[in-house]
Amino acid sequence: MQVARYGRLEKAEPPDLAQVRPEELAEIKTFFPMDKFFILGFARSGTTLLTRLIRLHPEVHCNYQAHFFTRPPLLSGMAADPAVREWLARPSNRWNRGGDLSTIALRAMADYILERDARREGARIVGDKSPNVLMNSRAIMQMSLFYPEAKVVVIIRDGRDALVSQRFQNFINSPHRLSAENLRIRDEFAADPAPFLSGTRSIFTEKRIRDMSGDWAANVTETSREGRAVYGDRFYSLKYEDLLNQPYETISKVWEFLGADPAGLDRAIAQEMEYNPDADYQKEVAADLVKPLEKGKHGSWRELFTSRDRQIFKEIAGQALIGCGYEKDLEW
């Protein structure tokens, strides 16, 4: 979420580690047997809602933002220090069986973190939700080093709505980090939202919408391409809008993908959908900004995008929007 709050982050170069070998994986499973999954997605695309629903299943536990593969320094960064790598691979270290322990040692650490929580909840399937907006497809490649057998769930939201939601999160959570121009837009929206809601004035500077559109397009395109290529039938993609419109049917398919029977949980899903802690928080801390908006609404971009915003998004992210199935062409 740091991109949403602070702007772009410099790319981190993780250390070069070998993928966990099949025989090592089999051995690890004797200590940490739970099935693992990871939820990825762009900022403000519904990853938190998806997590809240997934963890309603008594056999499935999911917690938030370990960022093993999605935010520097990454899990692999624990072995970035040459002295640490030398210690794990030192020939005189008779525990390493003549190899480099880095990958399996770090995998064991992550497994312990995941399974410790899951055991307390009585679950047999455990996962982490960490948006990959900072890493895009590199998160998939990092994940595959440590968890080649895991399952990956990616949630996608209409990029135009994701940008609007991301922009307001930026306004609410980090006004002290906004430039003078962006802060002026924030304050003028709070004072009089009508021109913004009619598409007369933009909530974005030109630079900001260009950067955000490119970030969204790169994230959804790269993540889906690399995820399918690396994980095959262990990769699952869903849309945020389907989660809103058909929550039980949509989450049931995710549970089935993870290996859990969804029967009998329709009421629990319906009850959870009535609760929106993020909206409550935003109303409490920034009522002047969020009162004119309908939280989680699909299509709010239609009110808030100006003609300039539309043109820029089409130019930069239009093809990605079509590829995700939100439009058939650029005539919108």
HUQUI-V235817 format. One record per helix or strand. SS is the DSSP state (H for helix, E for strand). FROM is the first residue (numbers start at 1). TO is the last residue. If there is no record, write none. Layout:
<<SS:FROM:TO> <SS:FROM:TO>>
This chain:
<<H:2:6> <H:22:31> <E:35:41> <H:47:54> <E:60:64> <H:76:79> <H:82:89> <H:102:121> <E:125:129> <H:137:146> <E:151:156> <H:159:173> <H:175:177> <H:180:191> <H:194:197> <H:206:234> <E:235:239> <H:240:245> <H:247:258> <H:266:273> <H:277:285> <H:287:290> <H:301:304> <H:307:323>>
